[in-house]
C-alpha cells in the first residue's frame, strides 16, 4: 500500500513499553506542536536503530521547538525485546510501541525483511519516518529498504521549520 500526503494514515493502536497505548498519545492532534513524528525501526538487533532512537530521545526538545509535538518509535518487536530496547539503549523519554503486525506494517507502506543473521526476528519492518499533520494526515514520509539511508534529525527539523514558516503544503500527492 502507498500512503499519500494529505490523506489520513492508518490507525495505530499498540502497547507502549512504559504502559498505555499509542491511542493514548492522540497522534496528529497538534497538541504540543503541529506535527507528530512516527519512527518505524527494525528492532533490537539493529545498531543503526540504536543510534537513531538514542538521538531521538536526546533531541526531543529540539524536535518540539521545531513544531513536532509528539515522537513515537514503533516496531514489530515483542514486548520482551522492546523492553530490552528501552533498557539497553537507555531511552528515557521517547515512547516505544511494540507489536506492529505484518498487515499493519504493509498498510503503512513499510518494507519487510526476513532474518538473515542470528538475533534477528523471523520477519521485521525496515525503517520509515512519517510526519503527521495536526489533522492526522500524512505530511511527509521516508521509507527505506535497508537499515541505512535514514533522514538526519537536523534535516527533519530544518524541513518542518521551513514548512511552518512558509506555509509550505504537503507535497507528492499528485
PyMOL commands that set and color helices and strands:
alter all, ss='L'
color gray80, all
select helices_A, chain A and resi 22-25+47-58+60-65+79-88+102-107+153-165
alter helices_A, ss='H'
color red, helices_A
select strands_A, chain A and resi 15-16+35-40+68-74+95-98+112-114+123-125+128-132+138-143
alter strands_A, ss='S'
color yellow, strands_A
deselect
rebuild
show_as cartoon
